[in-house]
Amino acid sequence: MGHGRGRALDNIFVGRLWRTVKYEEVYLKQHGNLPDLLMGLTQYFQFYNQERRHQSLAYKTPDEVHKTAIGGGAKIVDKFNDTGEASEPVQQNRDGAVQLEC
């Protein structure tokens, strides 16, 4: 891969993330084996993304920022209703052929 302009900045954010993971999960809980560590990390990242409020995100969770595009996050567009079926994803043209929307 090539060297991008923002690569150093990306490394800073990743470094901060792993420092946080180590101090809030790995060092604190000292898992005794690999399966326990993997389960702990899975639970921690779920907490980190869905519940932990971040000062740098105006005290919102990463999931809130990502789903709403607040602060430049990429907004997720949900094309499915509560029943799990697509809400108007298909249309028929004049010939009656079904066309999918993209």
C-alpha positions in Angstrom: 0.0 0.0 0.0 1.1 3.5 -0.7 1.8 6.2 1.9 -1.2 8.5 2.2 -1.2 12.0 3.5 -3.3 11.2 6.6 -1.5 8.0 7.6 0.4 9.5 10.6 -2.9 11.0 11.9 -4.6 7.6 11.5 -1.8 6.0 13.4 -2.3 8.4 16.3 -6.0 7.5 16.5 -5.3 3.8 16.3 -2.6 4.1 19.0 -5.0 5.9 21.3 -7.7 3.3 20.7 -5.3 0.4 21.6 -4.0 2.3 24.7 -7.6 2.7 25.9 -8.4 -1.0 25.2 -5.3 -2.1 27.1 -5.9 0.1 30.2 -9.7 -0.4 30.3 -9.9 -4.1 29.5 -6.6 -6.1 29.1 -4.6 -4.8 32.1 -7.6 -4.3 34.3 -9.1 -7.7 33.9 -6.0 -9.8 33.2 -7.7 -12.6 31.4 -6.3 -16.0 32.1 -6.4 -17.6 28.7 -7.0 -16.7 25.0 -10.7 -17.6 24.8 -11.4 -15.4 27.9 -9.4 -12.6 26.3 -11.3 -12.9 23.0 -14.6 -12.8 24.8 -13.6 -9.9 26.9 -12.4 -7.9 23.9 -15.6 -8.7 22.0 -17.7 -7.4 25.0 -15.4 -4.4 25.4 -15.7 -3.3 21.8 -19.5 -3.7 21.9 -19.5 -1.4 25.0 -16.9 1.0 23.5 -19.1 1.5 20.3 -22.6 1.3 21.7 -22.4 2.7 25.3 -19.2 4.5 26.1 -19.6 8.2 25.6 -16.5 9.9 23.9 -15.4 13.4 24.8 -14.1 13.9 21.2 -17.5 13.0 19.8 -19.4 15.6 21.9 -20.2 12.9 24.5 -22.0 10.7 22.0 -21.2 7.0 21.3 -19.4 6.0 18.1 -22.6 4.2 17.0 -24.7 7.4 17.5 -22.2 9.4 15.4 -22.1 6.8 12.7 -25.8 6.3 12.4 -26.7 10.0 12.4 -23.7 11.5 10.5 -23.2 13.9 13.4 -19.7 15.4 13.3 -19.0 14.1 9.9 -19.8 10.4 10.5 -21.1 8.3 7.7 -24.8 8.0 8.0 -26.3 4.5 7.7 -29.5 4.5 5.6 -31.9 1.8 6.8 -34.0 0.6 3.9 -35.8 -2.0 5.9 -38.8 -1.6 8.1 -39.4 -3.4 11.4 -40.6 -6.5 9.7 -37.3 -7.0 8.0 -38.7 -6.6 4.5 -37.5 -4.0 2.1 -39.5 -0.8 2.1 -40.2 -0.1 -1.6 -36.9 -1.5 -2.9 -38.5 -2.7 -6.2 -40.4 -1.0 -8.9 -42.1 -2.3 -12.0 -41.5 -0.6 -15.4 -44.2 -0.2 -18.1 -43.6 -3.8 -19.3 -44.2 -5.2 -15.8 -40.5 -6.1 -15.4 -39.2 -5.7 -11.8 -36.3 -3.2 -11.3 -34.3 -3.0 -8.1 -33.4 0.4 -6.7 -29.8 1.0 -5.9 
